């Protein structure tokens, strides 16, 4: 008996031919999975289609589109214990990169067919579902400047160009971050609260690697003194993110918390999973194990049973087979 799944497909995502993409997905999946295909429209978004699929009793939901479509679908599944398959077809594909998922149609479909699952954290920001991150200040302004037309033409370069336009302004603000056990007050240019984030989301990369199933949110505060410091801080964040190490600059701070509230003076724009949602304050709470993803099967690393070479004054002698005396 075939498996079944609801496929939520955004026909205007990315820059490829949507009809060809859908045909390829169907050719790979339909021999093994009965697909209930639902297309997003300007009137009906992915979260609404996911809610309808849940109401119909869908046992698996697959989302295909850009980060907005993927995050919206994932948001509807928080706490539902329904496996989510991801087929990225967007500009940035931050969702797939952050969660270690393939970003090509062929590999994504094979992952879905493999059926392996992983439970990861999710979060809510001001009552709205959050899978990746919330950015306050500089990152929100950058995302807003990278309009859809420029993203379609320039891809990830649009985000970089958006940031360059703001370097000359360097807006700063007073921020108060309240966690379960402390209140932090500081002057900053950006505050990023991440549940998951790819290395390219450089303003989220303070900690030494963002762990997506630890029940905690990763908060990075960037507070450069001038434009030169901002450029240096951005480069340092990218370098440490790619290396998987923590930052070591006085103008970058980070902490972890399961819930936090962020207040700013003056109010700052907030971007949530790539979409502007308003301004501060924000109240963000992690939902441990809130999302089940279909992921690539990971081969077990061979266990190294022994490593003695290099020890000082090392000698190894064969022992009689009788064993211990």
Secondary structure, DSSP 4 states (H G I P E B T S, - for coil): --EEEEEEE-TTSSSS-HHHHHHHHHHHHTTTEEEEEEE--SSS-HHHHHHHHHHTT-SEEEEEESHHHHHHHHHHTTTS--EEEEEE-SSS-HHHHHTT---SHHHHHHHHHH--EEEEEEEEETTEEESSEEEEEHHHHHHHHS-HHHHHHHTTHHHHHHHHHHHTT---EEEEEE-SS-EEEEEESEEEEESS--TT-GGG--SSS--TTSS-EEEEEE--SSHHHHHHHHHHHHHHHHHT-----TTEEEEEESEEEEEEES--EEEETTEEEEES-EEEEEEEEEEEEE-PPPPPPPP-----TT-TT-------TT---
